Amino acid sequence: MGYYHFEDAIAANGLIITDRVPANTVFQSASGTGAHSPATGIVTWHPPDPLARVSSMAVSFTVRLMESVPSCPPGKIQNKDYGVRSHETIR
């Protein structure tokens, strides 16, 4: 359910992308280098280092609704705890 697009005018060194699995969901899979930590509920990606100047990449992960969430109408799932960091300042 998470989808990111990174594009910058400088190379990014030590880039890390994180996203917390939303409440009322169960992690299923992540794209690329994505790794899920059940202890923290965070999916972490480590893109190529450095990520070249003016390049882009997308990452994603898939979740399943918990059985306790009504499916009709569908429960509200919010993905709002994510981040991107690197050795450089990202603007």
VOGU-583267 format. One record per atom (N, C-alpha, C): residue number from 0; residue in three letters; atom name; x negated, y, z negated. Coordinates in pm, whole numbers. Example, Ala and Ser with C-alpha at 12.3 -4.5 7.8 and 13.67 -1.06 7.14 Angstrom:
# residues 2
num->0 | residu->ALA | atome->N | px->-1319 | py->-569 | pz->-780 .
num->0 | residu->ALA | atome->CA | px->-1230 | py->-450 | pz->-780 .
num->0 | residu->ALA | atome->C | px->-1320 | py->-330 | pz->-780 .
num->1 | residu->SER | atome->N | px->-1285 | py->-225 | pz->-708 .
num->1 | residu->SER | atome->CA | px->-1367 | py->-106 | pz->-714 .
num->1 | residu->SER | atome->C | px->-1290 | py->3 | pz->-787 .
***
This chain:
# residues 91
num->0 | residu->MET | atome->N | px->-81 | py->-119 | pz->0 .
num->0 | residu->MET | atome->CA | px->0 | py->0 | pz->0 .
num->0 | residu->MET | atome->C | px->-85 | py->125 | pz->0 .
num->1 | residu->GLY | atome->N | px->-209 | py->116 | pz->-37 .
num->1 | residu->GLY | atome->CA | px->-295 | py->234 | pz->-31 .
num->1 | residu->GLY | atome->C | px->-357 | py->248 | pz->106 .
num->2 | residu->TYR | atome->N | px->-360 | py->365 | pz->157 .
num->2 | residu->TYR | atome->CA | px->-422 | py->391 | pz->286 .
num->2 | residu->TYR | atome->C | px->-500 | py->520 | pz->277 .
num->3 | residu->TYR | atome->N | px->-627 | py->518 | pz->316 .
num->3 | residu->TYR | atome->CA | px->-713 | py->635 | pz->304 .
num->3 | residu->TYR | atome->C | px->-784 | py->661 | pz->434 .
num->4 | residu->HIS | atome->N | px->-813 | py->784 | pz->458 .
num->4 | residu->HIS | atome->CA | px->-890 | py->824 | pz->575 .
num->4 | residu->HIS | atome->C | px->-994 | py->923 | pz->527 .
num->5 | residu->PHE | atome->N | px->-1121 | py->893 | pz->548 .
num->5 | residu->PHE | atome->CA | px->-1229 | py->980 | pz->503 .
num->5 | residu->PHE | atome->C | px->-1299 | py->1036 | pz->624 .
num->6 | residu->GLU | atome->N | px->-1315 | py->1165 | pz->628 .
num->6 | residu->GLU | atome->CA | px->-1388 | py->1230 | pz->735 .
num->6 | residu->GLU | atome->C | px->-1453 | py->1355 | pz->677 .
num->7 | residu->ASP | atome->N | px->-1582 | py->1373 | pz->704 .
num->7 | residu->ASP | atome->CA | px->-1653 | py->1488 | pz->650 .
num->7 | residu->ASP | atome->C | px->-1760 | py->1533 | pz->748 .
num->8 | residu->ALA | atome->N | px->-1810 | py->1653 | pz->730 .
num->8 | residu->ALA | atome->CA | px->-1909 | py->1710 | pz->821 .
num->8 | residu->ALA | atome->C | px->-2052 | py->1674 | pz->780 .
num->9 | residu->ILE | atome->N | px->-2071 | py->1609 | pz->665 .
num->9 | residu->ILE | atome->CA | px->-2205 | py->1567 | pz->623 .
num->9 | residu->ILE | atome->C | px->-2203 | py->1418 | pz->593 .
num->10 | residu->ALA | atome->N | px->-2320 | py->1356 | pz->596 .
num->10 | residu->ALA | atome->CA | px->-2329 | py->1214 | pz->558 .
num->10 | residu->ALA | atome->C | px->-2298 | py->1202 | pz->409 .
num->11 | residu->ALA | atome->N | px->-2232 | py->1097 | pz->372 .
num->11 | residu->ALA | atome->CA | px->-2198 | py->1074 | pz->231 .
num->11 | residu->ALA | atome->C | px->-2281 | py->957 | pz->180 .
num->12 | residu->ASN | atome->N | px->-2359 | py->981 | pz->77 .
num->12 | residu->ASN | atome->CA | px->-2442 | py->878 | pz->14 .
num->12 | residu->ASN | atome->C | px->-2376 | py->829 | pz->-113 .
num->13 | residu->GLY | atome->N | px->-2384 | py->699 | pz->-138 .
num->13 | residu->GLY | atome->CA | px->-2328 | py->643 | pz->-260 .
num->13 | residu->GLY | atome->C | px->-2177 | py->658 | pz->-269 .
num->14 | residu->LEU | atome->N | px->-2109 | py->651 | pz->-156 .
num->14 | residu->LEU | atome->CA | px->-1964 | py->671 | pz->-152 .
num->14 | residu->LEU | atome->C | px->-1892 | py->555 | pz->-220 .
num->15 | residu->ILE | atome->N | px->-1795 | py->588 | pz->-303 .
num->15 | residu->ILE | atome->CA | px->-1710 | py->488 | pz->-370 .
num->15 | residu->ILE | atome->C | px->-1566 | py->537 | pz->-361 .
num->16 | residu->ILE | atome->N | px->-1478 | py->447 | pz->-318 .
num->16 | residu->ILE | atome->CA | px->-1335 | py->477 | pz->-310 .
num->16 | residu->ILE | atome->C | px->-1265 | py->388 | pz->-412 .
num->17 | residu->THR | atome->N | px->-1177 | py->446 | pz->-493 .
num->17 | residu->THR | atome->CA | px->-1104 | py->368 | pz->-593 .
num->17 | residu->THR | atome->C | px->-954 | py->396 | pz->-583 .
num->18 | residu->ASP | atome->N | px->-876 | py->296 | pz->-620 .
num->18 | residu->ASP | atome->CA | px->-731 | py->311 | pz->-623 .
num->18 | residu->ASP | atome->C | px->-674 | py->216 | pz->-727 .
num->19 | residu->ARG | atome->N | px->-593 | py->269 | pz->-817 .
num->19 | residu->ARG | atome->CA | px->-530 | py->185 | pz->-919 .
num->19 | residu->ARG | atome->C | px->-404 | py->120 | pz->-860 .
num->20 | residu->VAL | atome->N | px->-387 | py->-8 | pz->-887 .
num->20 | residu->VAL | atome->CA | px->-268 | py->-80 | pz->-842 .
num->20 | residu->VAL | atome->C | px->-148 | py->-19 | pz->-914 .
num->21 | residu->PRO | atome->N | px->-43 | py->19 | pz->-838 .
num->21 | residu->PRO | atome->CA | px->73 | py->84 | pz->-900 .
num->21 | residu->PRO | atome->C | px->144 | py->-7 | pz->-1002 .
num->22 | residu->ALA | atome->N | px->209 | py->57 | pz->-1097 .
num->22 | residu->ALA | atome->CA | px->289 | py->-15 | pz->-1197 .
num->22 | residu->ALA | atome->C | px->397 | py->-97 | pz->-1128 .
num->23 | residu->ASN | atome->N | px->437 | py->-204 | pz->-1189 .
num->23 | residu->ASN | atome->CA | px->544 | py->-292 | pz->-1140 .
num->23 | residu->ASN | atome->C | px->507 | py->-366 | pz->-1012 .
num->24 | residu->THR | atome->N | px->377 | py->-380 | pz->-986 .
num->24 | residu->THR | atome->CA | px->331 | py->-454 | pz->-869 .
num->24 | residu->THR | atome->C | px->223 | py->-553 | pz->-911 .
num->25 | residu->VAL | atome->N | px->197 | py->-648 | pz->-823 .
num->25 | residu->VAL | atome->CA | px->91 | py->-747 | pz->-843 .
num->25 | residu->VAL | atome->C | px->-2 | py->-740 | pz->-723 .
num->26 | residu->PHE | atome->N | px->-131 | py->-722 | pz->-747 .
num->26 | residu->PHE | atome->CA | px->-230 | py->-714 | pz->-640 .
num->26 | residu->PHE | atome->C | px->-230 | py->-842 | pz->-559 .
num->27 | residu->GLN | atome->N | px->-240 | py->-829 | pz->-425 .
num->27 | residu->GLN | atome->CA | px->-245 | py->-944 | pz->-335 .
num->27 | residu->GLN | atome->C | px->-377 | py->-951 | pz->-258 .
num->28 | residu->SER | atome->N | px->-417 | py->-841 | pz->-194 .
num->28 | residu->SER | atome->CA | px->-540 | py->-843 | pz->-114 .
num->28 | residu->SER | atome->C | px->-586 | py->-700 | pz->-86 .
num->29 | residu->ALA | atome->N | px->-713 | py->-688 | pz->-45 .
num->29 | residu->ALA | atome->CA | px->-771 | py->-558 | pz->-9 .
num->29 | residu->ALA | atome->C | px->-850 | py->-573 | pz->120 .
num->30 | residu->SER | atome->N | px->-855 | py->-465 | pz->196 .
num->30 | residu->SER | atome->CA | px->-930 | py->-466 | pz->321 .
num->30 | residu->SER | atome->C | px->-1080 | py->-453 | pz->295 .
num->31 | residu->GLY | atome->N | px->-1159 | py->-495 | pz->394 .
num->31 | residu->GLY | atome->CA | px->-1303 | py->-475 | pz->392 .
num->31 | residu->GLY | atome->C | px->-1371 | py->-519 | pz->265 .
num->32 | residu->THR | atome->N | px->-1449 | py->-429 | pz->206 .
num->32 | residu->THR | atome->CA | px->-1526 | py->-461 | pz->85 .
num->32 | residu->THR | atome->C | px->-1444 | py->-443 | pz->-43 .
num->33 | residu->GLY | atome->N | px->-1315 | py->-419 | pz->-29 .
num->33 | residu->GLY | atome->CA | px->-1230 | py->-394 | pz->-146 .
num->33 | residu->GLY | atome->C | px->-1232 | py->-509 | pz->-245 .
num->34 | residu->ALA | atome->N | px->-1255 | py->-475 | pz->-371 .
num->34 | residu->ALA | atome->CA | px->-1257 | py->-574 | pz->-479 .
num->34 | residu->ALA | atome->C | px->-1165 | py->-526 | pz->-590 .
num->35 | residu->HIS | atome->N | px->-1081 | py->-615 | pz->-638 .
num->35 | residu->HIS | atome->CA | px->-984 | py->-582 | pz->-743 .
num->35 | residu->HIS | atome->C | px->-1036 | py->-631 | pz->-878 .
num->36 | residu->SER | atome->N | px->-1028 | py->-545 | pz->-978 .
num->36 | residu->SER | atome->CA | px->-1061 | py->-583 | pz->-1115 .
num->36 | residu->SER | atome->C | px->-932 | py->-603 | pz->-1192 .
num->37 | residu->PRO | atome->N | px->-896 | py->-727 | pz->-1225 .
num->37 | residu->PRO | atome->CA | px->-774 | py->-749 | pz->-1304 .
num->37 | residu->PRO | atome->C | px->-778 | py->-679 | pz->-1440 .
num->38 | residu->ALA | atome->N | px->-896 | py->-663 | pz->-1496 .
num->38 | residu->ALA | atome->CA | px->-909 | py->-600 | pz->-1628 .
num->38 | residu->ALA | atome->C | px->-868 | py->-453 | pz->-1625 .
num->39 | residu->THR | atome->N | px->-901 | py->-382 | pz->-1517 .
num->39 | residu->THR | atome->CA | px->-870 | py->-239 | pz->-1509 .
num->39 | residu->THR | atome->C | px->-754 | py->-208 | pz->-1415 .
num->40 | residu->GLY | atome->N | px->-721 | py->-303 | pz->-1327 .
num->40 | residu->GLY | atome->CA | px->-616 | py->-278 | pz->-1228 .
num->40 | residu->GLY | atome->C | px->-662 | py->-186 | pz->-1116 .
num->41 | residu->ILE | atome->N | px->-793 | py->-173 | pz->-1098 .
num->41 | residu->ILE | atome->CA | px->-847 | py->-82 | pz->-997 .
num->41 | residu->ILE | atome->C | px->-908 | py->-162 | pz->-882 .
num->42 | residu->VAL | atome->N | px->-880 | py->-115 | pz->-759 .
num->42 | residu->VAL | atome->CA | px->-943 | py->-169 | pz->-639 .
num->42 | residu->VAL | atome->C | px->-1055 | py->-72 | pz->-602 .
num->43 | residu->THR | atome->N | px->-1174 | py->-126 | pz->-575 .
num->43 | residu->THR | atome->CA | px->-1291 | py->-43 | pz->-543 .
num->43 | residu->THR | atome->C | px->-1351 | py->-86 | pz->-411 .
num->44 | residu->TRP | atome->N | px->-1384 | py->13 | pz->-327 .
num->44 | residu->TRP | atome->CA | px->-1451 | py->-11 | pz->-200 .
num->44 | residu->TRP | atome->C | px->-1586 | py->60 | pz->-202 .
num->45 | residu->HIS | atome->N | px->-1687 | py->-3 | pz->-142 .
num->45 | residu->HIS | atome->CA | px->-1820 | py->54 | pz->-126 .
num->45 | residu->HIS | atome->C | px->-1850 | py->58 | pz->24 .
num->46 | residu->PRO | atome->N | px->-1819 | py->169 | pz->90 .
num->46 | residu->PRO | atome->CA | px->-1843 | py->181 | pz->234 .
num->46 | residu->PRO | atome->C | px->-1992 | py->175 | pz->266 .
num->47 | residu->PRO | atome->N | px->-2027 | py->164 | pz->395 .
num->47 | residu->PRO | atome->CA | px->-2168 | py->164 | pz->434 .
num->47 | residu->PRO | atome->C | px->-2239 | py->288 | pz->377 .
num->48 | residu->ASP | atome->N | px->-2365 | py->269 | pz->339 .
num->48 | residu->ASP | atome->CA | px->-2438 | py->379 | pz->276 .
num->48 | residu->ASP | atome->C | px->-2561 | py->413 | pz->358 .
num->49 | residu->PRO | atome->N | px->-2573 | py->536 | pz->407 .
num->49 | residu->PRO | atome->CA | px->-2473 | py->642 | pz->394 .
num->49 | residu->PRO | atome->C | px->-2363 | py->627 | pz->498 .
num->50 | residu->LEU | atome->N | px->-2247 | py->685 | pz->467 .
num->50 | residu->LEU | atome->CA | px->-2141 | py->693 | pz->567 .
num->50 | residu->LEU | atome->C | px->-2178 | py->810 | pz->656 .
num->51 | residu->ALA | atome->N | px->-2197 | py->782 | pz->784 .
num->51 | residu->ALA | atome->CA | px->-2251 | py->881 | pz->877 .
num->51 | residu->ALA | atome->C | px->-2166 | py->1007 | pz->884 .
num->52 | residu->ARG | atome->N | px->-2233 | py->1116 | pz->918 .
num->52 | residu->ARG | atome->CA | px->-2170 | py->1247 | pz->935 .
num->52 | residu->ARG | atome->C | px->-2060 | py->1237 | pz->1040 .
num->53 | residu->VAL | atome->N | px->-1949 | py->1302 | pz->1015 .
num->53 | residu->VAL | atome->CA | px->-1832 | py->1308 | pz->1103 .
num->53 | residu->VAL | atome->C | px->-1790 | py->1168 | pz->1146 .
num->54 | residu->SER | atome->N | px->-1782 | py->1078 | pz->1052 .
num->54 | residu->SER | atome->CA | px->-1729 | py->945 | pz->1078 .
num->54 | residu->SER | atome->C | px->-1602 | py->928 | pz->996 .
num->55 | residu->SER | atome->N | px->-1532 | py->823 | pz->1022 .
num->55 | residu->SER | atome->CA | px->-1410 | py->800 | pz->945 .
num->55 | residu->SER | atome->C | px->-1397 | py->653 | pz->916 .
num->56 | residu->MET | atome->N | px->-1318 | py->624 | pz->818 .
num->56 | residu->MET | atome->CA | px->-1289 | py->485 | pz->784 .
num->56 | residu->MET | atome->C | px->-1155 | py->481 | pz->711 .
num->57 | residu->ALA | atome->N | px->-1094 | py->367 | pz->714 .
num->57 | residu->ALA | atome->CA | px->-968 | py->348 | pz->644 .
num->57 | residu->ALA | atome->C | px->-980 | py->224 | pz->556 .
num->58 | residu->VAL | atome->N | px->-919 | py->229 | pz->440 .
num->58 | residu->VAL | atome->CA | px->-913 | py->114 | pz->351 .
num->58 | residu->VAL | atome->C | px->-768 | py->97 | pz->308 .
num->59 | residu->SER | atome->N | px->-733 | py->-25 | pz->271 .
num->59 | residu->SER | atome->CA | px->-595 | py->-49 | pz->227 .
num->59 | residu->SER | atome->C | px->-592 | py->-168 | pz->132 .
num->60 | residu->PHE | atome->N | px->-483 | py->-177 | pz->58 .
num->60 | residu->PHE | atome->CA | px->-459 | py->-296 | pz->-22 .
num->60 | residu->PHE | atome->C | px->-311 | py->-327 | pz->-21 .
num->61 | residu->THR | atome->N | px->-279 | py->-453 | pz->-48 .
num->61 | residu->THR | atome->CA | px->-142 | py->-501 | pz->-44 .
num->61 | residu->THR | atome->C | px->-101 | py->-547 | pz->-183 .
num->62 | residu->VAL | atome->N | px->22 | py->-514 | pz->-221 .
num->62 | residu->VAL | atome->CA | px->76 | py->-558 | pz->-349 .
num->62 | residu->VAL | atome->C | px->211 | py->-626 | pz->-327 .
num->63 | residu->ARG | atome->N | px->256 | py->-696 | pz->-429 .
num->63 | residu->ARG | atome->CA | px->388 | py->-758 | pz->-429 .
num->63 | residu->ARG | atome->C | px->464 | py->-698 | pz->-546 .
num->64 | residu->LEU | atome->N | px->592 | py->-668 | pz->-524 .
num->64 | residu->LEU | atome->CA | px->676 | py->-618 | pz->-633 .
num->64 | residu->LEU | atome->C | px->693 | py->-725 | pz->-739 .
num->65 | residu->MET | atome->N | px->689 | py->-685 | pz->-865 .
num->65 | residu->MET | atome->CA | px->715 | py->-780 | pz->-973 .
num->65 | residu->MET | atome->C | px->862 | py->-821 | pz->-966 .
num->66 | residu->GLU | atome->N | px->890 | py->-940 | pz->-1010 .
num->66 | residu->GLU | atome->CA | px->1027 | py->-991 | pz->-1004 .
num->66 | residu->GLU | atome->C | px->1124 | py->-908 | pz->-1087 .
num->67 | residu->SER | atome->N | px->1074 | py->-837 | pz->-1186 .
num->67 | residu->SER | atome->CA | px->1161 | py->-758 | pz->-1273 .
num->67 | residu->SER | atome->C | px->1207 | py->-628 | pz->-1206 .
num->68 | residu->VAL | atome->N | px->1149 | py->-593 | pz->-1091 .
num->68 | residu->VAL | atome->CA | px->1186 | py->-470 | pz->-1020 .
num->68 | residu->VAL | atome->C | px->1301 | py->-503 | pz->-925 .
num->69 | residu->PRO | atome->N | px->1412 | py->-431 | pz->-934 .
num->69 | residu->PRO | atome->CA | px->1523 | py->-458 | pz->-843 .
num->69 | residu->PRO | atome->C | px->1482 | py->-435 | pz->-698 .
num->70 | residu->SER | atome->N | px->1525 | py->-524 | pz->-609 .
num->70 | residu->SER | atome->CA | px->1489 | py->-508 | pz->-468 .
num->70 | residu->SER | atome->C | px->1599 | py->-444 | pz->-387 .
num->71 | residu->CYS | atome->N | px->1717 | py->-430 | pz->-445 .
num->71 | residu->CYS | atome->CA | px->1828 | py->-368 | pz->-373 .
num->71 | residu->CYS | atome->C | px->1906 | py->-278 | pz->-468 .
num->72 | residu->PRO | atome->N | px->1893 | py->-147 | pz->-466 .
num->72 | residu->PRO | atome->CA | px->1798 | py->-75 | pz->-382 .
num->72 | residu->PRO | atome->C | px->1656 | py->-100 | pz->-431 .
num->73 | residu->PRO | atome->N | px->1556 | py->-82 | pz->-342 .
num->73 | residu->PRO | atome->CA | px->1418 | py->-111 | pz->-382 .
num->73 | residu->PRO | atome->C | px->1371 | py->-22 | pz->-497 .
num->74 | residu->GLY | atome->N | px->1287 | py->-79 | pz->-582 .
num->74 | residu->GLY | atome->CA | px->1230 | py->-1 | pz->-692 .
num->74 | residu->GLY | atome->C | px->1136 | py->105 | pz->-638 .
num->75 | residu->LYS | atome->N | px->1114 | py->208 | pz->-716 .
num->75 | residu->LYS | atome->CA | px->1026 | py->317 | pz->-674 .
num->75 | residu->LYS | atome->C | px->883 | py->284 | pz->-714 .
num->76 | residu->ILE | atome->N | px->795 | py->279 | pz->-614 .
num->76 | residu->ILE | atome->CA | px->653 | py->253 | pz->-637 .
num->76 | residu->ILE | atome->C | px->576 | py->377 | pz->-598 .
num->77 | residu->GLN | atome->N | px->495 | py->428 | pz->-690 .
num->77 | residu->GLN | atome->CA | px->415 | py->547 | pz->-663 .
num->77 | residu->GLN | atome->C | px->267 | py->513 | pz->-669 .
num->78 | residu->ASN | atome->N | px->196 | py->554 | pz->-567 .
num->78 | residu->ASN | atome->CA | px->52 | py->535 | pz->-561 .
num->78 | residu->ASN | atome->C | px->-12 | py->672 | pz->-579 .
num->79 | residu->LYS | atome->N | px->-51 | py->704 | pz->-703 .
num->79 | residu->LYS | atome->CA | px->-99 | py->840 | pz->-727 .
num->79 | residu->LYS | atome->C | px->-227 | py->846 | pz->-810 .
num->80 | residu->ASP | atome->N | px->-294 | py->733 | pz->-829 .
num->80 | residu->ASP | atome->CA | px->-417 | py->733 | pz->-908 .
num->80 | residu->ASP | atome->C | px->-530 | py->675 | pz->-822 .
num->81 | residu->TYR | atome->N | px->-591 | py->761 | pz->-742 .
num->81 | residu->TYR | atome->CA | px->-696 | py->718 | pz->-650 .
num->81 | residu->TYR | atome->C | px->-806 | py->822 | pz->-647 .
num->82 | residu->GLY | atome->N | px->-921 | py->785 | pz->-592 .
num->82 | residu->GLY | atome->CA | px->-1030 | py->880 | pz->-590 .
num->82 | residu->GLY | atome->C | px->-1139 | py->843 | pz->-490 .
num->83 | residu->VAL | atome->N | px->-1217 | py->944 | pz->-454 .
num->83 | residu->VAL | atome->CA | px->-1333 | py->927 | pz->-367 .
num->83 | residu->VAL | atome->C | px->-1445 | py->1007 | pz->-431 .
num->84 | residu->ARG | atome->N | px->-1561 | py->943 | pz->-443 .
num->84 | residu->ARG | atome->CA | px->-1675 | py->1017 | pz->-496 .
num->84 | residu->ARG | atome->C | px->-1802 | py->974 | pz->-422 .
num->85 | residu->SER | atome->N | px->-1902 | py->1062 | pz->-424 .
num->85 | residu->SER | atome->CA | px->-2031 | py->1033 | pz->-363 .
num->85 | residu->SER | atome->C | px->-2137 | py->1116 | pz->-433 .
num->86 | residu->HIS | atome->N | px->-2261 | py->1100 | pz->-390 .
num->86 | residu->HIS | atome->CA | px->-2369 | py->1180 | pz->-447 .
num->86 | residu->HIS | atome->C | px->-2356 | py->1327 | pz->-404 .
num->87 | residu->GLU | atome->N | px->-2289 | py->1351 | pz->-292 .
num->87 | residu->GLU | atome->CA | px->-2265 | py->1487 | pz->-243 .
num->87 | residu->GLU | atome->C | px->-2129 | py->1535 | pz->-294 .
num->88 | residu->THR | atome->N | px->-2106 | py->1663 | pz->-290 .
num->88 | residu->THR | atome->CA | px->-1976 | py->1717 | pz->-327 .
num->88 | residu->THR | atome->C | px->-1882 | py->1700 | pz->-208 .
num->89 | residu->ILE | atome->N | px->-1766 | py->1639 | pz->-232 .
num->89 | residu->ILE | atome->CA | px->-1667 | py->1621 | pz->-126 .
num->89 | residu->ILE | atome->C | px->-1563 | py->1730 | pz->-142 .
num->90 | residu->ARG | atome->N | px->-1537 | py->1803 | pz->-37 .
num->90 | residu->ARG | atome->CA | px->-1441 | py->1914 | pz->-41 .
num->90 | residu->ARG | atome->C | px->-1317 | py->1880 | pz->34 .
***
